[in-house]
Amino acid sequence: MTTLGVVYPQYWATNSIAMEKILFSYLSMLKTTFCNPCKIGGLDQDVLPLLLAHMLDLQSSHFKMAMLHNSKATLHEKN
């Protein structure tokens, strides 16, 4: 569950230097969990992956840049 913390600005605002270093290890955990097809319980049916690993790789650098620059400003807004 710690891995999913990367999507919250609070997580980046308090740990921005550490998050910049470990983002790609967290990303690989997310890809392992959500980018592989799975089987449904006792049925022998495949479920398509929830995320595409290629798209996560393409978007990761923009995501990191956006979170580093906007996390503290987001936490200080009044709405």
C-alpha positions as CSV (number, residue, x, y, z in Angstrom):
1,M,0.0,0.0,0.0
2,T,2.9,2.3,0.5
3,T,3.6,2.1,-3.2
4,L,0.2,3.7,-4.0
5,G,1.2,6.8,-1.9
6,V,3.0,8.2,-4.9
7,V,-0.2,9.6,-6.3
8,Y,-0.8,11.9,-3.3
9,P,0.7,15.3,-3.1
10,Q,1.1,15.0,0.7
11,Y,3.5,12.1,0.2
12,W,5.7,14.1,-2.2
13,A,5.6,17.3,0.0
14,T,7.1,15.5,3.0
15,N,9.5,13.1,1.1
16,S,10.3,14.8,-2.2
17,I,14.0,14.0,-2.2
18,A,13.5,10.4,-1.2
19,M,10.5,9.9,-3.6
20,E,12.6,11.2,-6.5
21,K,15.1,8.3,-5.8
22,I,12.6,5.5,-5.2
23,L,9.9,6.4,-7.7
24,F,11.1,3.9,-10.3
25,S,11.2,1.0,-7.8
26,Y,7.6,1.8,-6.8
27,L,6.7,2.0,-10.4
28,S,8.1,-1.5,-11.0
29,M,6.0,-2.8,-8.2
30,L,2.9,-1.2,-9.7
31,K,3.7,-2.6,-13.1
32,T,4.2,-6.1,-11.6
33,T,0.8,-5.9,-9.8
34,F,-1.4,-4.1,-12.4
35,C,0.2,-4.6,-15.8
36,N,-0.1,-8.4,-16.0
37,P,-3.1,-10.4,-17.1
38,C,-4.7,-12.5,-14.3
39,K,-7.0,-15.5,-14.0
40,I,-10.5,-15.2,-12.4
41,G,-10.8,-17.3,-9.3
42,G,-11.9,-20.9,-10.2
43,L,-12.8,-20.0,-13.7
44,D,-10.2,-20.4,-16.4
45,Q,-10.7,-16.9,-17.9
46,D,-8.1,-14.2,-18.3
47,V,-8.6,-10.7,-17.1
48,L,-6.9,-8.0,-19.1
49,P,-4.3,-5.8,-17.3
50,L,-5.6,-2.7,-15.6
51,L,-2.6,-0.6,-16.7
52,L,-0.3,-0.6,-19.7
53,A,3.4,-0.8,-18.6
54,H,4.5,1.1,-21.7
55,M,2.2,4.0,-20.9
56,L,3.4,4.1,-17.3
57,D,7.0,4.3,-18.5
58,L,6.2,7.1,-20.9
59,Q,4.3,9.2,-18.3
60,S,6.6,8.6,-15.3
61,S,9.0,11.4,-16.0
62,H,6.2,14.0,-16.5
63,F,4.5,12.7,-13.4
64,K,7.6,13.0,-11.3
65,M,8.2,16.6,-12.5
66,A,4.6,17.6,-11.9
67,M,4.6,16.2,-8.4
68,L,7.9,17.7,-7.4
69,H,6.9,21.2,-8.6
70,N,3.2,21.2,-7.6
71,S,2.9,19.2,-4.4
72,K,3.6,22.0,-1.9
73,A,1.4,24.5,-3.7
74,T,-1.4,22.0,-3.8
75,L,-1.3,21.6,0.0
76,H,-1.5,25.3,0.6
77,E,-4.6,26.0,-1.4
78,K,-7.8,26.8,0.5
79,N,-10.2,24.7,-1.4
